[in-house]
Amino acid sequence: MSNGPTTLTLHSMADVWDVYREELEGVEEQIRKNLDSSVALVNTVAAHILNSGGKRVRPLFVLLSAHLCGYAGQDHQALGSLVEFIHTATLLHDDVVDEADLRRGRRTASKVWGNQISILVGDYLYSRAICQIVDFRNQGINEALSEACRKMAEGEVLQLYYNGNPLMPESEYLRIIEHKTAGLIAASCKIGAIVGGATEELQEALFRFGQRLGIAFQLADDTLDYTANGEHLGKTLGQDLRQGKATLPLLHLLQHCSEPDRQLIKDRMETRTLTDEELRRIVGLMQEYGSIAYAMERAHAFVAAAKRDLDLFHDNTAKRALAIAADYMVTRDR
Amino acid sequence: MSNGPTTLTLHSMADVWDVYREELEGVEEQIRKNLDSSVALVNTVAAHILNSGGKRVRPLFVLLSAHLCGYAGQDHQALGSLVEFIHTATLLHDDVVDEADLRRGRRTASKVWGNQISILVGDYLYSRAICQIVDFRNQGINEALSEACRKMAEGEVLQLYYNGNPLMPESEYLRIIEHKTAGLIAASCKIGAIVGGATEELQEALFRFGQRLGIAFQLADDTLDYTANGEHLGKTLGQDLRQGKATLPLLHLLQHCSEPDRQLIKDRMETRTLTDEELRRIVGLMQEYGSIAYAMERAHAFVAAAKRDLDLFHDNTAKRALAIAADYMVTRDR
């Protein structure tokens, strides 16, 4: 897609995927090209997770942000692929940390090849991405991505620290998701702005846009863990609670439910056991006390604020696509 | 220590530690300063392994290489601390991958805090180091370190790939240790050369020096696993074999011993079980067939070649220290 002077009319996310299909193909091409380790097993394991149907949301934000800032070159596709490599590295480590069986409906790499391979291929993907990022010789990009990686690791440790603790304050929950999820999405948007030659002010606006969107995305994702259609989601429902992970709907419920119900939840967080019937009961309570609605309202508020961050930019196809993508982040099934 | 025109007489590694004590203190200072995560648990876990008595060999090579190239500034201390951060990150992941109980005589972080924390704090230390490295805005340093990290991850995967396989060719063994161990030591030397303003030719000479030294170090370390005084080593002997890991002394023995002995070793590699008596028998065979001597001869040959890489440099204190440190890498207990 060439982002010329014509502003296209986009109505839905399907339109966005359609208009940017060719560019996203370019990202796929780069991803394949980068799977070039001389150690064949590295490529096999990395391909398993990279080809498991991820939506390439982060590369899309790199592309759209670059276009929003008037970029007409090709580097954004390679940069998008590198962001996806980093994201994939974190998924490989997350699956080990969470002892997950399924991701996007497929067995996780850790279940197929074992934890050791998942840890090491994660390390490889991450360091492979850093190698190529530094080849761009762009200080802003180096800083944005390394900072995002640092924040992700901190967010994950913080999450683990609070694991099994039903008394985690909501502010700490927000800090965790800002670190572990929003940081890389914010960096993706900022990198697009940098490569597009945007001023620092506009770079920061797109960074904030991505940060708010990332928080909204994780809020919605955490809520989906209680409400989604399990089969469609490609993983088991109620996983967060089973792993002792308190997310916003649960924190809200814990503040509003009866003492016996609170005890039940605390007990389940501690023992990391949960029957389907208990899960149904808890989801029912979340509906009753408005916990689901509360979490989704917060998500939508972050999306609305994110969209306002785009006010600094002129209207064009990329801006409309970013606004649609922003809504998509909290409405998609996953 | 100021590396002025006077060339000091150094006789032993003790002299080297002594002469560069102040500079190494500067490295420690930087290590402490960099343990500044807002997530307290990150600092606790990182400090556990960073303060467990590591010799700071890699930072020493950064310092000595910088001095060899006439460096008179202070950045080499910070760079040394960042190399140590990266090294520590790999140790945290290695301990999870190897399911190790002890490192340097202390319980591993994975045994104290669990695998999840070790994986994530490893990720943190690595990304924290990258953040600071890019702040130096030096392309050569960025490339040297990211490349070393990529190679380390590849080497670890390759090692895992060959795990339990007694038929691994010696060339693949050398490829593994060149990747997993020598890469970061080579990068340490090169970084010292870069910060010292050396020509590309001299940078490459120090890179090769470090690479050969790194290979020699790992060869000696792998041999120590069969011959060291267990208590002094701070870990259990015969661990490599117990983990199904073939190293050079074992590969040599497998090529020379009798068929029944070969079967015993293959069986032990496969089942990952080994009694103390069997270990004693295997070490005895290694002595008998010259396997220990063979591996150590290779190590010493790499050290000799490494020292010849220093021929391009003028004689000074740092050069003498590097030569002593080179010998130390294959003679120290660990």
Interface residues (C-beta under 8 A of the other chain):
Chain A: S37 S38 V39 L41 V42 H93 V96 V97 N115 Q116 I117 I119 L120 V121 D123 Y124 Y126 S127 R128 I130 C131 I133 V134 D135 R137 Q139 N142 E143 S146 E147 C149 R150 M152 A153 E154 E156 V157 L158 L160 Y161
Chain B: S37 S38 V39 L41 V42 H93 V96 V97 N115 Q116 I117 I119 L120 V121 D123 Y124 Y126 S127 R128 I130 C131 I133 V134 D135 R137 Q139 N142 E143 S146 E147 C149 R150 M152 A153 E154 E156 V157 L158 L160 Y161
